[in-house]
């Protein structure tokens, strides 16, 4: 188990979105977040107290969590001094990067010498099966996006909160490092061997009560040439009964791909349904989740109403306005 509370390490994140792991923990498990540690040049700010390692330790923090998710998931050489210092100060380290803490010999040596623990969240701990495509009892909802990092995890978590308030049976199923750090369990999908990715999602969302909803954390995008594989595995392995379309309307191009524009919501709807119907012919698109964080209230409301008129689906920012309309839409499935 990863000991809480956390000191969130933002490193030298070039923008707030690069620190999405820290942001997810702050937003969904604020009681875990004692403070933040930022290096010179960091452009991210979680609104938490900036602390030194010594201050965070005195405040009760037990684990330094690498809250940065950079392209390729690598441990920057510039971070090493802080990570080593954290171990020497008595912190455990937790990271969801592809570049494993345990593979960095200098960190591993200090951890052994200090008796601290290195937690690599992005390491599969289960021998997952190959998907067999058999239908399972219970219901499943998956968020799919026009791009990466548009709010798929936030959508599922916000829906779970509403469903629990309504005494509905619902479980958020984490498929990435942030979700796993928030809930304590899940499948690190992008670290699973390709042949077993869809099977891991079948394993994650087993038979359940007929009225129980698994809210599957989405990953990547069918239109993102770097990360479309994880999205396909989620759709086929998850066999969703309902899809939520997720979008961030102010982007000029796909994240990390300046030569690729975002698809329209209609294009996403049509392709996602075509792919979903392979494993579940009854799958429906039931709503649209829009990340309006970069828009003022008037612009956000106007955009949401325009989307509803175009697609004939409820459109909300579930983090800003609540996920009630999206949960209502599940009643149609």
Secondary structure, DSSP 8 states (H G I E B T S, - for coil): ---SSEEEEEET-SSGGGGHHHHHHHHH-GGGEEEEEE-TT-----SS-B--HHHHHHTT--EEEE----TT----GGGHHHHHHHHHHT-EEEE--SS-GGG-HHHHHHHHHHT--EEETTS--S----------SSEEEEEEESSSSSSHHHHHHHHHHHHHHTT--EEEE--SHHHHHHHS----GGGS-GGGHHHHHHHHT----TT-EEEE---S-TT-TTTHHHHHHHHHHHT-SEEEEEE-TT-SSBTTBTT-----HHHHHHHHHHHHHHH-TT-EEEEEEE--TTS-HHHHHHHHHHHHHHHSSEEE-HHHH-SHHHHHHHTT-
